[in-house]
Amino acid sequence: MRTQKQSFLGWTGVFIATVFMLLASGLVLYPKITSDNILTALRLSSLTTAIPFLLVFVTKPLTATTNKLGLWLKSNRSYLWLALTISHLIHLYQIVLYYQLGETCSWTTWLVTAPLWIIMVLFSVTEVVKPTIFDYLYQAHVPKRLSILYTLGLWYIWLVFTLAFGFGTAAQHIPFYNIPAFMLFIAGAIFNGILWWRKNIPV
């Protein structure tokens, strides 16, 4: 992983973020675990996963269009992946608590989200063990298979989050939570689309 000098976030930032997420989850679930407060905790952990992912998602277009922010995101990409993966593991634990209360969710939910967890863990482990592998994606000549794999993984995670926030928006469920998140994810996709257009469509 990158050295602390190259990155502002670093292991300390990941540790602080993890402690914050655990404390926030604990406070929501205190003093008694019920279905309602588990759902609140799930929304919180979903948000603490979505925010760092969105930053990772727009790293490439920002690196191509800006200097400071793009370089900051690129140098902190490994730590962002690690933070969002830890957050989603907390999310998974909260789902287990939800099931222990006798609640259930549809099998399609597991079918859609299982690949998301696998992708997150694989990408996070890769970033921790050898972040230079994904650094190739920001160079002029990118290995095609690596680019396709990384791009498909990113867009799959984006799709799951966007559908979740989109369905919440359509159902007018907690609008102050779902609408801003949905709009940010759509904006992230547009930003990536603009970068692709500039690179592939001649002016």
C-alpha positions as protocol buffer text, in pm:
chain_id: "A"
residue {
  index: 1
  type: MET
  ca { x: 0 y: 0 z: 0 }
}
residue {
  index: 2
  type: ARG
  ca { x: 111 y: 357 z: -53 }
}
residue {
  index: 3
  type: THR
  ca { x: 326 y: 520 z: 209 }
}
residue {
  index: 4
  type: GLN
  ca { x: 182 y: 770 z: 454 }
}
residue {
  index: 5
  type: LYS
  ca { x: 378 y: 1051 z: 286 }
}
residue {
  index: 6
  type: GLN
  ca { x: 195 y: 990 z: -39 }
}
residue {
  index: 7
  type: SER
  ca { x: -147 y: 985 z: 122 }
}
residue {
  index: 8
  type: PHE
  ca { x: -348 y: 1196 z: 363 }
}
residue {
  index: 9
  type: LEU
  ca { x: -600 y: 931 z: 465 }
}
residue {
  index: 10
  type: GLY
  ca { x: -371 y: 640 z: 551 }
}
residue {
  index: 11
  type: TRP
  ca { x: -417 y: 367 z: 809 }
}
residue {
  index: 12
  type: THR
  ca { x: -497 y: 622 z: 1078 }
}
residue {
  index: 13
  type: GLY
  ca { x: -786 y: 757 z: 873 }
}
residue {
  index: 14
  type: VAL
  ca { x: -919 y: 406 z: 808 }
}
residue {
  index: 15
  type: PHE
  ca { x: -896 y: 326 z: 1181 }
}
residue {
  index: 16
  type: ILE
  ca { x: -1078 y: 646 z: 1279 }
}
residue {
  index: 17
  type: ALA
  ca { x: -1346 y: 581 z: 1015 }
}
residue {
  index: 18
  type: THR
  ca { x: -1392 y: 224 z: 1141 }
}
residue {
  index: 19
  type: VAL
  ca { x: -1424 y: 337 z: 1503 }
}
residue {
  index: 20
  type: PHE
  ca { x: -1677 y: 601 z: 1396 }
}
residue {
  index: 21
  type: MET
  ca { x: -1884 y: 347 z: 1201 }
}
residue {
  index: 22
  type: LEU
  ca { x: -1883 y: 100 z: 1490 }
}
residue {
  index: 23
  type: LEU
  ca { x: -1977 y: 367 z: 1745 }
}
residue {
  index: 24
  type: ALA
  ca { x: -2253 y: 505 z: 1522 }
}
residue {
  index: 25
  type: SER
  ca { x: -2394 y: 156 z: 1470 }
}
residue {
  index: 26
  type: GLY
  ca { x: -2375 y: 82 z: 1841 }
}
residue {
  index: 27
  type: LEU
  ca { x: -2551 y: 406 z: 1935 }
}
residue {
  index: 28
  type: VAL
  ca { x: -2831 y: 340 z: 1688 }
}
residue {
  index: 29
  type: LEU
  ca { x: -2881 y: -14 z: 1822 }
}
residue {
  index: 30
  type: TYR
  ca { x: -2859 y: 94 z: 2189 }
}
residue {
  index: 31
  type: PRO
  ca { x: -3022 y: 16 z: 2429 }
}
residue {
  index: 32
  type: LYS
  ca { x: -3234 y: -250 z: 2260 }
}
residue {
  index: 33
  type: ILE
  ca { x: -3206 y: -421 z: 1923 }
}
residue {
  index: 34
  type: THR
  ca { x: -3534 y: -391 z: 1733 }
}
residue {
  index: 35
  type: SER
  ca { x: -3630 y: -421 z: 1368 }
}
residue {
  index: 36
  type: ASP
  ca { x: -3672 y: -45 z: 1336 }
}
residue {
  index: 37
  type: ASN
  ca { x: -3336 y: 55 z: 1476 }
}
residue {
  index: 38
  type: ILE
  ca { x: -3158 y: -220 z: 1280 }
}
residue {
  index: 39
  type: LEU
  ca { x: -3311 y: -74 z: 963 }
}
residue {
  index: 40
  type: THR
  ca { x: -3182 y: 268 z: 1068 }
}
residue {
  index: 41
  type: ALA
  ca { x: -2836 y: 120 z: 1128 }
}
residue {
  index: 42
  type: LEU
  ca { x: -2851 y: -49 z: 786 }
}
residue {
  index: 43
  type: ARG
  ca { x: -2926 y: 283 z: 617 }
}
residue {
  index: 44
  type: LEU
  ca { x: -2635 y: 444 z: 799 }
}
residue {
  index: 45
  type: SER
  ca { x: -2387 y: 169 z: 706 }
}
residue {
  index: 46
  type: SER
  ca { x: -2517 y: 177 z: 349 }
}
residue {
  index: 47
  type: LEU
  ca { x: -2438 y: 548 z: 338 }
}
residue {
  index: 48
  type: THR
  ca { x: -2091 y: 508 z: 491 }
}
residue {
  index: 49
  type: THR
  ca { x: -2025 y: 250 z: 219 }
}
residue {
  index: 50
  type: ALA
  ca { x: -2174 y: 455 z: -63 }
}
residue {
  index: 51
  type: ILE
  ca { x: -1978 y: 776 z: 5 }
}
residue {
  index: 52
  type: PRO
  ca { x: -1624 y: 630 z: -21 }
}
residue {
  index: 53
  type: PHE
  ca { x: -1734 y: 415 z: -316 }
}
residue {
  index: 54
  type: LEU
  ca { x: -1862 y: 721 z: -499 }
}
residue {
  index: 55
  type: LEU
  ca { x: -1522 y: 886 z: -445 }
}
residue {
  index: 56
  type: VAL
  ca { x: -1350 y: 579 z: -590 }
}
residue {
  index: 57
  type: PHE
  ca { x: -1601 y: 573 z: -877 }
}
residue {
  index: 58
  type: VAL
  ca { x: -1515 y: 928 z: -988 }
}
residue {
  index: 59
  type: THR
  ca { x: -1140 y: 898 z: -926 }
}
residue {
  index: 60
  type: LYS
  ca { x: -1053 y: 826 z: -1289 }
}
residue {
  index: 61
  type: PRO
  ca { x: -1248 y: 1114 z: -1449 }
}
residue {
  index: 62
  type: LEU
  ca { x: -1129 y: 1353 z: -1178 }
}
residue {
  index: 63
  type: THR
  ca { x: -769 y: 1244 z: -1231 }
}
residue {
  index: 64
  type: ALA
  ca { x: -811 y: 1322 z: -1600 }
}
residue {
  index: 65
  type: THR
  ca { x: -972 y: 1664 z: -1548 }
}
residue {
  index: 66
  type: THR
  ca { x: -830 y: 1807 z: -1226 }
}
residue {
  index: 67
  type: ASN
  ca { x: -497 y: 1802 z: -1048 }
}
residue {
  index: 68
  type: LYS
  ca { x: -528 y: 1828 z: -670 }
}
residue {
  index: 69
  type: LEU
  ca { x: -855 y: 1644 z: -605 }
}
residue {
  index: 70
  type: GLY
  ca { x: -788 y: 1377 z: -865 }
}
residue {
  index: 71
  type: LEU
  ca { x: -438 y: 1309 z: -735 }
}
residue {
  index: 72
  type: TRP
  ca { x: -566 y: 1303 z: -377 }
}
residue {
  index: 73
  type: LEU
  ca { x: -829 y: 1044 z: -464 }
}
residue {
  index: 74
  type: LYS
  ca { x: -578 y: 838 z: -661 }
}
residue {
  index: 75
  type: SER
  ca { x: -326 y: 832 z: -374 }
}
residue {
  index: 76
  type: ASN
  ca { x: -600 y: 746 z: -123 }
}
residue {
  index: 77
  type: ARG
  ca { x: -785 y: 494 z: -342 }
}
residue {
  index: 78
  type: SER
  ca { x: -653 y: 193 z: -147 }
}
residue {
  index: 79
  type: TYR
  ca { x: -771 y: 334 z: 185 }
}
residue {
  index: 80
  type: LEU
  ca { x: -1110 y: 430 z: 43 }
}
residue {
  index: 81
  type: TRP
  ca { x: -1161 y: 73 z: -81 }
}
residue {
  index: 82
  type: LEU
  ca { x: -1061 y: -62 z: 259 }
}
residue {
  index: 83
  type: ALA
  ca { x: -1293 y: 178 z: 445 }
}
residue {
  index: 84
  type: LEU
  ca { x: -1595 y: 101 z: 225 }
}
residue {
  index: 85
  type: THR
  ca { x: -1534 y: -274 z: 253 }
}
residue {
  index: 86
  type: ILE
  ca { x: -1517 y: -256 z: 634 }
}
residue {
  index: 87
  type: SER
  ca { x: -1836 y: -49 z: 630 }
}
residue {
  index: 88
  type: HIS
  ca { x: -2015 y: -307 z: 418 }
}
residue {
  index: 89
  type: LEU
  ca { x: -1899 y: -591 z: 643 }
}
residue {
  index: 90
  type: ILE
  ca { x: -2060 y: -399 z: 931 }
}
residue {
  index: 91
  type: HIS
  ca { x: -2368 y: -374 z: 707 }
}
residue {
  index: 92
  type: LEU
  ca { x: -2360 y: -752 z: 661 }
}
residue {
  index: 93
  type: TYR
  ca { x: -2341 y: -808 z: 1037 }
}
residue {
  index: 94
  type: GLN
  ca { x: -2645 y: -584 z: 1083 }
}
residue {
  index: 95
  type: ILE
  ca { x: -2833 y: -796 z: 830 }
}
residue {
  index: 96
  type: VAL
  ca { x: -2746 y: -1104 z: 1039 }
}
residue {
  index: 97
  type: LEU
  ca { x: -2893 y: -929 z: 1344 }
}
residue {
  index: 98
  type: TYR
  ca { x: -3203 y: -850 z: 1139 }
}
residue {
  index: 99
  type: TYR
  ca { x: -3244 y: -1219 z: 1053 }
}
residue {
  index: 100
  type: GLN
  ca { x: -3198 y: -1319 z: 1416 }
}
residue {
  index: 101
  type: LEU
  ca { x: -3512 y: -1121 z: 1498 }
}
residue {
  index: 102
  type: GLY
  ca { x: -3704 y: -1342 z: 1257 }
}
residue {
  index: 103
  type: GLU
  ca { x: -3711 y: -1090 z: 972 }
}
residue {
  index: 104
  type: THR
  ca { x: -3634 y: -1193 z: 614 }
}
residue {
  index: 105
  type: CYS
  ca { x: -3561 y: -1046 z: 274 }
}
residue {
  index: 106
  type: SER
  ca { x: -3618 y: -1188 z: -73 }
}
residue {
  index: 107
  type: TRP
  ca { x: -3372 y: -1431 z: -233 }
}
residue {
  index: 108
  type: THR
  ca { x: -3327 y: -1184 z: -520 }
}
residue {
  index: 109
  type: THR
  ca { x: -3174 y: -939 z: -272 }
}
residue {
  index: 110
  type: TRP
  ca { x: -2907 y: -1193 z: -181 }
}
residue {
  index: 111
  type: LEU
  ca { x: -2859 y: -1287 z: -546 }
}
residue {
  index: 112
  type: VAL
  ca { x: -2787 y: -924 z: -636 }
}
residue {
  index: 113
  type: THR
  ca { x: -2582 y: -824 z: -333 }
}
residue {
  index: 114
  type: ALA
  ca { x: -2363 y: -1136 z: -297 }
}
residue {
  index: 115
  type: PRO
  ca { x: -2150 y: -1046 z: -604 }
}
residue {
  index: 116
  type: LEU
  ca { x: -2125 y: -691 z: -467 }
}
residue {
  index: 117
  type: TRP
  ca { x: -1964 y: -815 z: -144 }
}
residue {
  index: 118
  type: ILE
  ca { x: -1729 y: -1046 z: -337 }
}
residue {
  index: 119
  type: ILE
  ca { x: -1618 y: -764 z: -568 }
}
residue {
  index: 120
  type: MET
  ca { x: -1562 y: -526 z: -277 }
}
residue {
  index: 121
  type: VAL
  ca { x: -1351 y: -776 z: -83 }
}
residue {
  index: 122
  type: LEU
  ca { x: -1145 y: -879 z: -389 }
}
residue {
  index: 123
  type: PHE
  ca { x: -1076 y: -520 z: -494 }
}
residue {
  index: 124
  type: SER
  ca { x: -998 y: -417 z: -137 }
}
residue {
  index: 125
  type: VAL
  ca { x: -753 y: -707 z: -85 }
}
residue {
  index: 126
  type: THR
  ca { x: -586 y: -625 z: -418 }
}
residue {
  index: 127
  type: GLU
  ca { x: -550 y: -261 z: -316 }
}
residue {
  index: 128
  type: VAL
  ca { x: -399 y: -357 z: 20 }
}
residue {
  index: 129
  type: VAL
  ca { x: -161 y: -625 z: -111 }
}
residue {
  index: 130
  type: LYS
  ca { x: -56 y: -470 z: -441 }
}
residue {
  index: 131
  type: PRO
  ca { x: -218 y: -134 z: -526 }
}
residue {
  index: 132
  type: THR
  ca { x: 11 y: -88 z: -827 }
}
residue {
  index: 133
  type: ILE
  ca { x: -209 y: -337 z: -1016 }
}
residue {
  index: 134
  type: PHE
  ca { x: -493 y: -85 z: -1034 }
}
residue {
  index: 135
  type: ASP
  ca { x: -250 y: 204 z: -1084 }
}
residue {
  index: 136
  type: TYR
  ca { x: -207 y: 77 z: -1440 }
}
residue {
  index: 137
  type: LEU
  ca { x: -564 y: 191 z: -1508 }
}
residue {
  index: 138
  type: TYR
  ca { x: -450 y: 553 z: -1486 }
}
residue {
  index: 139
  type: GLN
  ca { x: -173 y: 518 z: -1745 }
}
residue {
  index: 140
  type: ALA
  ca { x: -190 y: 577 z: -2118 }
}
residue {
  index: 141
  type: HIS
  ca { x: -170 y: 209 z: -2216 }
}
residue {
  index: 142
  type: VAL
  ca { x: -398 y: -1 z: -1998 }
}
residue {
  index: 143
  type: PRO
  ca { x: -410 y: -385 z: -2012 }
}
residue {
  index: 144
  type: LYS
  ca { x: -749 y: -453 z: -2171 }
}
residue {
  index: 145
  type: ARG
  ca { x: -854 y: -745 z: -1948 }
}
residue {
  index: 146
  type: LEU
  ca { x: -764 y: -556 z: -1632 }
}
residue {
  index: 147
  type: SER
  ca { x: -952 y: -250 z: -1750 }
}
residue {
  index: 148
  type: ILE
  ca { x: -1264 y: -452 z: -1836 }
}
residue {
  index: 149
  type: LEU
  ca { x: -1256 y: -639 z: -1503 }
}
residue {
  index: 150
  type: TYR
  ca { x: -1215 y: -325 z: -1295 }
}
residue {
  index: 151
  type: THR
  ca { x: -1472 y: -130 z: -1496 }
}
residue {
  index: 152
  type: LEU
  ca { x: -1735 y: -405 z: -1476 }
}
residue {
  index: 153
  type: GLY
  ca { x: -1679 y: -437 z: -1102 }
}
residue {
  index: 154
  type: LEU
  ca { x: -1716 y: -63 z: -1046 }
}
residue {
  index: 155
  type: TRP
  ca { x: -2026 y: -34 z: -1259 }
}
residue {
  index: 156
  type: TYR
  ca { x: -2191 y: -337 z: -1095 }
}
residue {
  index: 157
  type: ILE
  ca { x: -2148 y: -182 z: -751 }
}
residue {
  index: 158
  type: TRP
  ca { x: -2272 y: 150 z: -891 }
}
residue {
  index: 159
  type: LEU
  ca { x: -2579 y: -23 z: -1036 }
}
residue {
  index: 160
  type: VAL
  ca { x: -2673 y: -193 z: -708 }
}
residue {
  index: 161
  type: PHE
  ca { x: -2648 y: 131 z: -511 }
}
residue {
  index: 162
  type: THR
  ca { x: -2828 y: 334 z: -778 }
}
residue {
  index: 163
  type: LEU
  ca { x: -3117 y: 87 z: -798 }
}
residue {
  index: 164
  type: ALA
  ca { x: -3147 y: 80 z: -418 }
}
residue {
  index: 165
  type: PHE
  ca { x: -3156 y: 459 z: -389 }
}
residue {
  index: 166
  type: GLY
  ca { x: -3367 y: 487 z: -705 }
}
residue {
  index: 167
  type: PHE
  ca { x: -3637 y: 248 z: -582 }
}
residue {
  index: 168
  type: GLY
  ca { x: -3637 y: 430 z: -249 }
}
residue {
  index: 169
  type: THR
  ca { x: -3684 y: 759 z: -432 }
}
residue {
  index: 170
  type: ALA
  ca { x: -3964 y: 621 z: -652 }
}
residue {
  index: 171
  type: ALA
  ca { x: -4143 y: 486 z: -345 }
}
residue {
  index: 172
  type: GLN
  ca { x: -4098 y: 826 z: -172 }
}
residue {
  index: 173
  type: HIS
  ca { x: -3937 y: 639 z: 117 }
}
residue {
  index: 174
  type: ILE
  ca { x: -3716 y: 861 z: 337 }
}
residue {
  index: 175
  type: PRO
  ca { x: -3674 y: 1119 z: 57 }
}
residue {
  index: 176
  type: PHE
  ca { x: -3409 y: 1324 z: 242 }
}
residue {
  index: 177
  type: TYR
  ca { x: -3193 y: 1009 z: 238 }
}
residue {
  index: 178
  type: ASN
  ca { x: -3267 y: 846 z: -98 }
}
residue {
  index: 179
  type: ILE
  ca { x: -3307 y: 1145 z: -332 }
}
residue {
  index: 180
  type: PRO
  ca { x: -2967 y: 1315 z: -269 }
}
residue {
  index: 181
  type: ALA
  ca { x: -2788 y: 977 z: -280 }
}
residue {
  index: 182
  type: PHE
  ca { x: -2963 y: 882 z: -605 }
}
residue {
  index: 183
  type: MET
  ca { x: -2876 y: 1216 z: -765 }
}
residue {
  index: 184
  type: LEU
  ca { x: -2510 y: 1189 z: -662 }
}
residue {
  index: 185
  type: PHE
  ca { x: -2479 y: 842 z: -813 }
}
residue {
  index: 186
  type: ILE
  ca { x: -2642 y: 957 z: -1138 }
}
residue {
  index: 187
  type: ALA
  ca { x: -2402 y: 1253 z: -1144 }
}
residue {
  index: 188
  type: GLY
  ca { x: -2109 y: 1014 z: -1096 }
}
residue {
  index: 189
  type: ALA
  ca { x: -2224 y: 808 z: -1395 }
}
residue {
  index: 190
  type: ILE
  ca { x: -2262 y: 1121 z: -1609 }
}
residue {
  index: 191
  type: PHE
  ca { x: -1912 y: 1233 z: -1509 }
}
residue {
  index: 192
  type: ASN
  ca { x: -1769 y: 897 z: -1617 }
}
residue {
  index: 193
  type: GLY
  ca { x: -1973 y: 910 z: -1937 }
}
residue {
  index: 194
  type: ILE
  ca { x: -1834 y: 1251 z: -2027 }
}
residue {
  index: 195
  type: LEU
  ca { x: -1477 y: 1121 z: -1981 }
}
residue {
  index: 196
  type: TRP
  ca { x: -1550 y: 819 z: -2202 }
}
residue {
  index: 197
  type: TRP
  ca { x: -1705 y: 1044 z: -2468 }
}
residue {
  index: 198
  type: ARG
  ca { x: -1404 y: 1274 z: -2476 }
}
residue {
  index: 199
  type: LYS
  ca { x: -1164 y: 981 z: -2507 }
}
residue {
  index: 200
  type: ASN
  ca { x: -1352 y: 781 z: -2770 }
}
residue {
  index: 201
  type: ILE
  ca { x: -1557 y: 1023 z: -2980 }
}
residue {
  index: 202
  type: PRO
  ca { x: -1356 y: 1249 z: -3212 }
}
residue {
  index: 203
  type: VAL
  ca { x: -1449 y: 1616 z: -3200 }
}
